[in-house]
């Protein structure tokens, strides 16, 4: 068996959706690319949702489960949403020219990656897509507890084939949670009780209790479930431009929407821009390539949009719990282009601001007063890095 060469133009560390997207597009741009991870061909287990407009950078053969309709806060939305077919996507990425290597990175630098086996991968640029850094202290977290059912078993609560982005239980007191329901590959349905953002996150046992009560009220037998999905991640990571000398990408770079928790779609949309910039700059040397990559990951516009999104997150946390569903009623009543600017406009701070202003302008008076007070409190409490 021929030993894989230990040199490349680019080494990507991490085999999640962001890592594979970056590696795939680097290879498409003619760069010799290695992707290294303990099990690079393994299909992902989380459920990844994205807007269908973000899916075009996926490789040929990747598949999506596209709902027949999308509802949020009681509205039928005129926008495309999909769930990634993890097995099909993993197989499609494995068929690309990327040189996938099984190994665990123990040291990552700007131009080399050391593996536990003792191998040293040398390159001209390292992209680190290993996921988020750990930050101390209480975090703003999104938590969710989900159960997977055969489509027909979930039908009393959820129309087969449709997706529900948010269905609030408006009769419940205390911290608000909502139902997230989507079709999955293989005729399955995910029903998930979600706490959007809280410091700290709402405990998973409480979410399981609420979901079970919701199911039983609707006539869905929890005993029919095929499996469970547990979700807990921090939503307040700041932008990261460098990690051990490498250029981080995806959640490792803080590329998560701080108000929604979505990250895969933004990584998919950014990967082609990142790879093209690296390919153009690499003939001028590693320093030029590294700077080109950083500029695509965190442009000045992306940073401004991120600060606005984070302000929206902190404002939402300060609203009285009963008003949170009303806030989303106002948001999903906006024209689609305003929604899109906030949900997808990673490099569009002006559109992000206009969307936020439109929600405030259209809100009922009591919600507007609460938003104003919460927004002022969010400015006063914003993290130090958001003030620069």
C-alpha positions, 0 to 999 in steps of 0.5 A: 500500500502506498503511504500518503504523502505528508506534504500538502498546500492546505491541511484542514483539521476536523471532519465536521461539515465546516471542515469538509466544506473548506477542504472540498473547496480548497481542492476544487480550487486546485490546492493539494488538500489533506483533511485529518480527523480521527474518523474522517469518513464517519457520518455526522449524528446531529441534525443540521438544518439550513436555508436551502439558498445556502446549500449550493456549495455542497458537493455533487451527491449530497442530499437534503430533506426538504419539507413540503411546508415551513411554519414558524410562530403560527405562520406559513413561511415562503422560504426554503428550509432543509435538513442535511442528509448526513450519510449522503453528504459524508459519502459525497465529501469522501468522493472528492479529491480531498486526501482524507487521513485518519489521525488525531492532531496533538499539535497544530501550527501555522504550517504543520500538524503533528499527529498522535502517531508521530507523523508530521503533516507539513503544508503552507496553510492550516485551517482548524475546524475542530469545533469551539474552544472552551471558555470559562464561566456561565455561558449563554447556551441553546439546549434541546431534547428531541425524540425521533419517531416514525413519521406516522407515529408523530402525525398526531402532533406534526403534519407529515413532511412539513417542518415547524421552526417554532411552535410556542406553548403559550399556556406555559409559565416560566422560561419559554420553550418551543417545538422544533419538528422536521422530517428526517431521511428514511421516513422519520420525524424529529420532535424537539423541545428547544430553549433558544438561548439562556444563561445557563441553558435550560436543563435537559431533564426539564426539556425532556419533561416538557416534550413528553407532556407535549407528546402525551397531550397530542396523543403521541406515544413516547414509547414509539420513539426510535431514538433521542437527540440531546443538544447543548452548546454555547452561543456566545463565543467571540470571533476567533482569528487565530488558534495555535497559529492556524486559521480557524473556520466554522464554529472554531472561529466563532462562526455561529449565529449568536441569535439562532445557533445556526452555523452549518449554512454560514460555513457552507456559504463562506467556504468557496470564498475562503478557498478562492482567496487562499488559492489566489494568495498562496503563490505570494506565500503563507503569510499572504494566504493566512491573511486572505483566509482571515479576511474571508472568515472575519471581514469587517462587515462580518464583524459588524453584523456579528456584533448586531446579532449578539446585541439582539441575542442579549436583548432577547435574554432580557425580555420578560419570558411571556413576551418572547413568543410575541417577539418572534411573532413580530419577526416572522411577520416581516417581509422575507427579505428582512428576515433573510438579512438577519438570518443569513446576512453574515456580511450585511450589517446594514441589512441586519440593522434594518431587520432589527429596526423593522421588528422594533417598529412593527412590535406592539407598544408593550413589546416595544417598551420592553425591547427598548429597556432590554436593548439598553441593558444589553448595551450596558452589559455587552462583553468587552470584545464587543465594545472595540 
